[in-house]
Amino acid sequence: MAEGVGLSASQRVAALAVARVHAGAPLPAALAQSGADASGPARALVHELAYGTLRHWGALDFVARALAAKPLTDAPLHALVCVALYQLEHARTPPFAVVDQAVNAAAEVARPAARALVNAMLRRFLRERDALLERAQRDPVARHSHPRWWVARVLADWPAEGPSILAAGNARPPQSLRVNCRATTREALLARFAAAGVAARAEGTCGVVVDPPRPVAELPGYAEGEFSVQDLGAQLAAPLLRVADGMRVLDACAAPGGKATHVLELADVALVALDSDAARLPRVRENLARLRLDRANVRVLHGDAEQAAQWWDGEPFDRILADVPCTASGIVRRHPDAKWLRRPGDVASLARRQRAILAALWPLLRPGGELLYVTCSVFREENDARVAEFLASHADALREPLTFPAGVAHSGGQLLPSAEAGGHNQDGFFFARLRKP
Ligand SMILES: C[S@@+](CC[C@H](N)C(=O)[O-])C[C@H]1O[C@@H](n2cnc3c(N)ncnc32)[C@H](O)[C@@H]1O
């Protein structure tokens, strides 16, 4: 019974958070505002329901609309129906419990009269499931669970790979860690996890996947800086920068420091970690300290990569990492709110910032130096198109071919998001290495 009460409250809080996302709030803020800050299993369940519902929102929203005799104008109530539909389709909770508790939650989310409505809608779904899901397959938004403009863009950019890119964006991501090779070895960390009863396996070059996922701070070795949380695709960035001891390196868009700390794990370089968002810089410092990488030759700077005159000391860099702001279209499985919050016009406005950052950073690179351009996007306008345009206007830039470890799904510099269990299960990043001869 107690479990049932928890389920109803979790459905309600998740529904409020999902409705807030559709009103424009990022999911972490929406969850906090909706009262999801309790700890323990209830928090985990609310997060699972909210993230899962947003991953599959296209289909759930379509079905909920089809089930309603007239459109539900109450956004939290509509979201509650979608949360319950998510559970009926994707969770192991018995259907009668999902329906009973959603009916209870309906009274609190909306009004007592909403109980009968939600009951009727969910029971009709259970009766007519196959026909409803078949109808959903014929609608592109419902079928792919991404906005219409996004589906069209991915399918135009990636005629062959598009459907699997979209499907990977709806998958539950693995809990991927990067081993800090300065502090331990992968074998030692896996042994430490095994001794603590944490199921984990080696993946990628220096990665570990914890399965089933666990709260990070509870994993042994976290406080001692033995690992970072980082997607397997993101773990490919720092090695592509080809750093060596003694180099001067700029990470121009560094917060929260995932790739900057990896660079420091790979070589003793003098690093400038720059970011224009002052509120994100404490995270860089925390990560440097936790990983024991806050060395004297590491500087964390608040500054705008487009305005180098304001922070650059005039000494050229051997390597520049430009992990530019982007739509994040390659990492939607981890941030499913992003696909519903983005607007089509965002792509062009981000492309303008990417162009400006790239142009401003190029003069800071010494002859013979290399710049690695990175996005976590699968849209060509932010990736190959930006690089091609840059090369056309910079005669002193050469694009170099990249090689990836075996098993990494990619097309040129585009890492293809992949939900392959047991393979290189990665987000969708883009990399281009530009050399100044
Ligand atoms: C993709 S995130 C970087 C992730 C980071 N490299 C990591 O691996 O943890 C992009 C970052 O660029 C920063 N940013 C955006 N515009 C910038 C600019 N003009 N100059 C410097 N940083 C900028 C954002 O604040 C954000 O922290």
Ligand as a Chemical Component Dictionary entry (heavy atoms), coordinates in Angstrom:
data_LIG
# 
_chem_comp.id                   LIG 
_chem_comp.type                 NON-POLYMER 
_chem_comp.pdbx_formal_charge   0 
_chem_comp.three_letter_code    LIG 
# 
loop_
_chem_comp_atom.comp_id 
_chem_comp_atom.atom_id 
_chem_comp_atom.alt_atom_id 
_chem_comp_atom.type_symbol 
_chem_comp_atom.charge 
_chem_comp_atom.model_Cartn_x 
_chem_comp_atom.model_Cartn_y 
_chem_comp_atom.model_Cartn_z 
_chem_comp_atom.pdbx_ordinal 
LIG C1  C1  C 0  29.483 21.945 -24.742 1  
LIG S1  S1  S 1  29.737 22.920 -23.334 2  
LIG C2  C2  C 0  31.389 22.514 -22.918 3  
LIG C3  C3  C 0  31.567 21.189 -22.245 4  
LIG C4  C4  C 0  32.975 20.987 -21.717 5  
LIG N1  N1  N 0  33.972 21.171 -22.754 6  
LIG C5  C5  C 0  33.149 19.603 -21.095 7  
LIG O1  O1  O 0  33.640 18.700 -21.761 8  
LIG O2  O2  O -1 32.794 19.448 -19.925 9  
LIG C6  C6  C 0  29.918 24.513 -24.031 10 
LIG C7  C7  C 0  30.415 25.558 -23.057 11 
LIG O3  O3  O 0  30.733 26.718 -23.821 12 
LIG C8  C8  C 0  30.513 27.841 -23.028 13 
LIG N2  N2  N 0  30.470 29.008 -23.949 14 
LIG C9  C9  C 0  29.474 29.399 -24.767 15 
LIG N3  N3  N 0  29.840 30.472 -25.486 16 
LIG C10 C10 C 0  31.108 30.755 -25.106 17 
LIG C11 C11 C 0  32.045 31.764 -25.477 18 
LIG N4  N4  N 0  31.735 32.698 -26.394 19 
LIG N5  N5  N 0  33.250 31.764 -24.876 20 
LIG C12 C12 C 0  33.576 30.836 -23.948 21 
LIG N6  N6  N 0  32.722 29.872 -23.556 22 
LIG C13 C13 C 0  31.526 29.822 -24.130 23 
LIG C14 C14 C 0  29.239 27.520 -22.296 24 
LIG O4  O4  O 0  29.102 28.297 -21.128 25 
LIG C15 C15 C 0  29.425 26.024 -22.014 26 
LIG O5  O5  O 0  29.963 25.838 -20.735 27 
# 
loop_
_chem_comp_bond.comp_id 
_chem_comp_bond.atom_id_1 
_chem_comp_bond.atom_id_2 
_chem_comp_bond.value_order 
_chem_comp_bond.pdbx_ordinal 
LIG C1  S1  SING 1  
LIG S1  C2  SING 2  
LIG S1  C6  SING 3  
LIG C2  C3  SING 4  
LIG C3  C4  SING 5  
LIG C4  N1  SING 6  
LIG C4  C5  SING 7  
LIG C5  O1  DOUB 8  
LIG C5  O2  SING 9  
LIG C6  C7  SING 10 
LIG C7  O3  SING 11 
LIG C7  C15 SING 12 
LIG O3  C8  SING 13 
LIG C8  N2  SING 14 
LIG C8  C14 SING 15 
LIG N2  C9  SING 16 
LIG N2  C13 SING 17 
LIG C9  N3  DOUB 18 
LIG N3  C10 SING 19 
LIG C10 C11 SING 20 
LIG C10 C13 DOUB 21 
LIG C11 N4  SING 22 
LIG C11 N5  DOUB 23 
LIG N5  C12 SING 24 
LIG C12 N6  DOUB 25 
LIG N6  C13 SING 26 
LIG C14 O4  SING 27 
LIG C14 C15 SING 28 
LIG C15 O5  SING 29 
# 
